[in-house]
Amino acid sequence: MNDLKEKVAHGVFLLAAITSILSLVVIVIFIFTNGLPMMIDYGVFDFLLGTTWNRTTFGILPMIVGSIVVTIGAVLIGVPVGIFTAIFMAEFCPPSVYRFLKPAVNLMAGIPSILYGFFALRIIVPWVRDTFGGPGNSMLAAILLLGIMILPTIISLSESAIRSVPRSYYSGSIALGASKERSIFAVLVPAAKSGIFSSVVLGVGRAIGETMAVVMVAGNQPIMPRGLTQGVRTLTTNIVMEMAYASGQHRDALVATGVVLFVFVMLINGIFLYIKNKEAK
């Protein structure tokens, strides 16, 4: 009977794994078979390095630059804040505060993107406009919004990574005469760097792939970014804004934009994985 249960469980887990792999393969095949022919016919370099985007001319360099700048800006804001918050929650936070802070972080992770967009539209955009000038709907507004949106992912995973470090590491450091702060930052955090690194990777993925909230605050101008207070369009917003009415080569160009976005995400994940494995050796 136990052997039968084990075989059934093995089959269920194997089926789930195969389903996940097949889903990824189908998505990749669909994107590349619909996007690559257009890129080849139009000209790969003309498509990737062109700076004009309309219904007949398809150059996505402004969107590539916009996506990179917005993502880097969000990471520069969200990663330090998220990691330090996770350290505070894991080691410094009083139980009475933690009882409210932890559910609040979990709630942030469950808030729909569109609500983040409404928040940014009513709070961040006017603040950017009044403080720095410009239209308000800008690259800076998108950076601030995405910096907030990636916080729950980084905080939750980083806190779990820190708490998973054996407590003997901390106790041994204290026994050797190190202060609490030095024990945390010189022993616990380095020991949890693999989990923290994974949280950063997922945060970057969230920043790159976010669409609806960014559409509401970025300005969505398909031109090369001219400054933090000017409008910008990312790869994801370019697809979602025009796919509803696109047809023919225009539609194929949007699918090809998805190919570039997919390759972009894979490159970033590959770089992070390489760095992670190199540090583990």
C-alpha positions in Angstrom: 0.0 0.0 0.0 2.8 2.4 0.9 4.6 1.6 -2.4 1.4 2.4 -4.3 1.1 5.8 -2.5 4.7 6.6 -3.2 4.2 5.7 -6.9 1.1 7.9 -7.1 2.8 10.8 -5.4 5.8 10.4 -7.7 3.5 10.4 -10.7 1.7 13.5 -9.5 4.9 15.4 -8.9 6.4 14.3 -12.2 3.2 15.4 -14.0 3.3 18.8 -12.3 7.0 19.3 -13.3 6.4 18.2 -16.9 3.4 20.6 -17.1 5.5 23.5 -15.9 8.2 22.8 -18.4 5.8 22.3 -21.3 4.1 25.6 -20.4 7.4 27.4 -20.6 8.3 25.7 -23.9 4.9 26.5 -25.5 5.2 30.2 -24.5 8.8 30.4 -25.8 7.8 28.8 -29.1 4.8 31.1 -29.5 6.8 34.3 -28.9 9.8 33.4 -31.0 7.8 31.9 -34.0 5.7 35.0 -34.1 8.3 37.7 -33.4 11.6 36.6 -35.0 10.3 36.5 -38.6 9.2 40.2 -38.3 12.6 41.2 -36.8 14.5 39.4 -39.6 12.3 40.9 -42.4 12.4 44.4 -40.9 16.1 44.2 -40.0 17.3 43.2 -36.6 19.5 46.2 -36.1 16.9 48.6 -37.5 14.4 47.2 -35.0 16.7 47.2 -32.0 18.5 50.4 -32.6 15.9 52.5 -34.3 14.6 55.5 -32.4 11.2 56.1 -34.2 8.1 54.2 -33.3 4.8 54.5 -35.1 2.4 52.3 -37.1 4.8 52.0 -40.0 8.3 52.5 -38.4 9.4 50.3 -35.6 12.4 51.2 -33.6 12.5 50.1 -29.9 15.7 51.6 -28.7 13.9 54.3 -26.6 11.8 51.6 -24.9 14.9 49.5 -24.2 16.7 52.4 -22.7 13.6 53.4 -20.7 13.2 49.9 -19.3 16.8 49.7 -18.3 16.9 53.1 -16.6 13.6 52.6 -14.8 14.6 49.2 -13.6 18.0 50.3 -12.3 16.4 53.3 -10.6 13.8 51.1 -8.9 16.5 48.6 -7.8 18.7 51.4 -6.3 15.7 52.5 -4.2 14.0 49.2 -3.4 16.9 46.9 -2.7 18.6 48.8 0.1 15.3 49.8 1.7 14.0 46.2 1.4 17.1 44.5 2.8 17.5 46.9 5.7 13.8 46.5 6.5 14.2 42.7 6.4 17.2 42.9 8.8 15.2 45.1 11.2 12.2 42.7 11.1 14.4 39.7 11.7 16.7 41.0 14.4 15.7 44.4 15.8 11.9 44.6 15.6 10.0 44.4 18.9 7.3 41.7 18.9 4.6 44.3 19.4 5.6 46.1 16.2 6.4 42.9 14.3 2.8 41.8 14.9 1.6 44.7 12.7 4.5 45.1 10.4 4.6 41.5 9.0 0.9 41.5 7.9 1.4 45.0 6.4 4.3 43.7 4.2 2.2 40.7 3.2 -0.7 43.0 2.4 1.6 45.1 0.1 2.4 42.0 -1.9 -1.3 41.3 -2.5 -2.3 44.8 -3.6 -3.2 44.8 -7.3 -0.9 46.7 -9.6 -3.7 49.0 -10.7 -4.2 50.3 -7.1 -0.5 51.1 -6.9 -1.0 53.0 -10.1 -3.9 55.0 -8.7 -1.8 55.8 -5.6 1.1 57.0 -7.7 -1.2 59.0 -10.0 -2.7 60.9 -7.0 0.4 61.2 -4.7 3.7 60.6 -6.5 2.9 62.3 -9.8 1.8 65.6 -8.3 4.7 65.5 -5.8 7.2 65.1 -8.7 5.5 67.8 -10.7 5.5 70.3 -7.8 9.0 69.4 -6.6 11.1 68.9 -9.7 8.9 70.4 -12.4 7.8 68.8 -15.7 4.5 67.1 -16.4 4.7 64.8 -13.3 4.0 61.7 -15.4 7.7 60.8 -15.8 10.5 58.4 -15.5 11.1 59.5 -11.9 7.5 58.8 -11.0 7.8 55.3 -12.5 11.1 54.7 -10.6 9.6 55.7 -7.3 6.5 53.6 -7.9 8.5 50.5 -8.9 10.8 51.0 -6.0 7.8 50.7 -3.7 6.3 47.8 -5.5 9.3 45.5 -5.3 9.7 46.0 -1.5 7.3 43.2 -0.4 9.2 40.6 -2.4 12.6 41.7 -1.2 11.6 42.1 2.4 9.7 38.8 2.7 12.4 36.6 1.1 15.3 38.4 2.7 13.8 38.1 6.1 13.1 34.4 5.6 16.7 33.9 4.4 18.1 35.7 7.5 15.9 33.7 9.9 17.0 30.4 8.2 20.6 30.9 9.2 21.5 28.7 12.2 21.3 30.7 15.4 24.6 29.2 16.5 26.3 31.5 14.0 25.0 34.5 15.9 25.7 33.0 19.3 29.2 32.1 18.4 29.9 35.6 17.2 28.6 37.1 20.4 30.6 34.6 22.4 33.8 35.8 20.6 33.1 39.4 21.7 31.4 40.9 18.7 28.6 43.4 19.2 25.0 42.6 18.2 25.2 44.8 15.1 28.6 43.4 14.0 27.3 39.8 14.5 24.3 40.6 12.3 26.0 42.4 9.5 29.3 40.4 9.5 27.9 37.0 10.2 24.1 36.5 9.7 23.7 38.6 6.6 26.7 37.1 4.7 25.4 33.7 5.6 22.0 34.5 4.1 23.4 36.2 1.0 22.1 33.4 -1.3 18.5 34.0 -0.2 18.9 37.7 -0.2 20.4 37.5 -3.7 17.4 35.5 -4.9 15.0 38.1 -3.5 16.9 40.8 -5.5 16.5 38.8 -8.7 12.8 38.4 -8.2 12.5 42.1 -7.4 14.3 43.0 -10.6 11.9 40.6 -12.5 9.0 42.4 -10.9 10.3 45.8 -11.9 11.0 44.8 -15.5 7.7 43.1 -16.0 5.4 45.5 -14.4 2.9 47.1 -16.8 -0.4 48.5 -15.6 1.0 50.7 -12.9 3.8 52.1 -15.1 1.3 52.9 -17.8 -0.5 55.3 -15.5 2.5 57.3 -14.4 5.4 57.0 -16.9 4.1 59.4 -19.5 4.4 56.8 -22.3 6.3 58.8 -24.8 8.1 56.6 -27.4 11.1 58.8 -27.6 14.6 58.6 -26.1 14.6 59.5 -22.4 15.7 63.1 -21.9 15.7 63.3 -18.2 14.1 61.9 -15.0 11.3 64.5 -15.1 10.3 63.6 -18.7 8.0 60.9 -19.9 9.3 57.5 -20.9 7.9 54.3 -22.4 9.0 50.8 -21.4 8.9 47.6 -23.4 5.9 46.2 -21.4 3.9 49.4 -21.7 4.6 49.6 -25.4 3.0 46.2 -25.9 0.0 46.7 -23.7 -0.9 50.2 -25.0 -1.0 49.2 -28.7 -1.8 45.5 -28.9 -5.6 46.1 -28.7 -5.8 47.8 -32.1 -2.6 46.6 -33.8 -2.7 44.4 -36.9 -0.4 43.1 -39.6 3.2 44.2 -39.3 2.4 46.5 -36.4 1.1 43.5 -34.3 4.1 41.4 -35.3 6.4 44.3 -34.1 4.7 44.2 -30.7 5.2 40.5 -30.5 8.9 41.0 -31.5 9.1 43.5 -28.6 8.0 40.7 -26.4 10.9 38.6 -27.8 13.3 41.4 -26.8 11.8 41.6 -23.4 12.0 37.8 -22.9 15.7 37.8 -23.9 16.3 40.8 -21.7 14.9 39.0 -18.7 16.8 35.8 -19.5 20.1 37.7 -19.7 19.5 39.4 -16.4 18.7 36.2 -14.7 21.6 34.5 -16.3 24.0 37.2 -15.1 22.6 37.0 -11.6 22.9 33.2 -11.6 26.5 33.4 -12.8 27.4 35.8 -10.1 25.6 33.8 -7.5 27.4 30.5 -8.5 30.7 32.3 -8.7 30.4 33.6 -5.2 29.3 30.1 -3.9 32.6 28.5 -5.1 
